[in-house]
Amino acid sequence: MAGKKPKQTIRPMGRNKKVPAGHPGRGKPKVRASARKNAFGLVAGTNSPSEGLAADPRGIRLNKWLADQGVGSRRKCDALVQEGMVDVNGKVVVAPGYRVQDEDSIKVEGRLIQRVRRLYYIFYKPKGVLCTNDPRESRPRVADMVDHLVPSRVFPVGRLDEDSEGLLLLTNDGEFSNLVCHPRYGVPKTYTVLVMKSVSGSQLSDLRKGAWIDGQKVVPEQVRISRKTRSSTLFEIVLREGRNREIRRLFARNEMPLKTLKRVRIGSLGVKGISRGGLRPLTKQERDELVEIALQDSSEKKAEGKRPLKRKR
């Protein structure tokens, strides 16, 4: 028909192509109620913990509590509280810093907020997948792969960049996430790194000395060569920091561009037995072991006179 505009279609964007302005992205993953029910049955049938870590005896800040229950981001929850949309025990509260107690009944815009059970998963992130939940993103996200497999919203503990793969923890427990990924607690994370060149002993020594990244000296706890040929070198490297793309930048400082980067362990927890894109619930023992490692390392820093950063509430 004359004058009729052709129907527009949205094609998947290539990894190196720019997303045009106004691109709608992937939106929020669509999950059927039956899938949620099956996912809840799976985690309920394991010995995965349902309760979070020991809470602050003063209670949890209202904005954080709302965010932990999946109401929205911390910023969105701040706005809801300040706009008078939240009431606690029948009274409107406009202070985001109000401390929530176990017996409190909380409503948002008249809807009672149910306390969400705590979830802990180990996930093998494939290469080419993003650790963001941004609905405007058009590339594959972790949420697109796992949302139909978990009973409620979870988020990644830390980050693995798009070109990296391997172990990624997922949870809805903010305290657990902070303990595992914050540099102050120093939980060791182990990676394998493939470099397409034969590395000399002096280059290995330089790598072990570390490098300055974003004004901070990053020194690996351990670097060793797992395999070496005439044209390639496979490293195993252990770090306790959590800076953006620190391994890639560390190797780039020493003129060793990476071919592959894979996280294989966090603490004593590995990816053995999990296929790419697969996940399973953590057991209570595995969760508690990671927490113990974080608290032990933090205590050792204090004993050595290294004052940890003040924890924000």
VENTA-V990274 format. One record per run of one state. SS is the DSSP state (2 for helix, 1 for strand, 0 for the rest). FROM is the first residue (numbers start at 1). TO is the last residue. If there is no record, write none. Layout:
SS|FROM|TO + SS|FROM|TO
//
This chain:
0|1|32 + 2|33|44 + 0|45|59 + 1|60|61 + 2|62|68 + 0|69|73 + 2|74|82 + 0|83|85 + 1|86|88 + 0|89|90 + 1|91|92 + 0|93|98 + 1|99|100 + 0|101|105 + 1|106|108 + 0|109|110 + 1|111|112 + 0|113|119 + 1|120|125 + 0|126|129 + 1|130|130 + 0|131|140 + 1|141|141 + 2|142|149 + 0|150|154 + 1|155|157 + 0|158|164 + 1|165|171 + 0|172|173 + 2|174|181 + 0|182|188 + 1|189|195 + 0|196|200 + 2|201|209 + 0|210|210 + 1|211|213 + 0|214|215 + 1|216|218 + 0|219|221 + 1|222|228 + 0|229|232 + 1|233|239 + 0|240|245 + 2|246|253 + 0|254|257 + 1|258|266 + 0|267|268 + 1|269|270 + 0|271|278 + 1|279|281 + 0|282|283 + 2|284|303 + 0|304|313
//
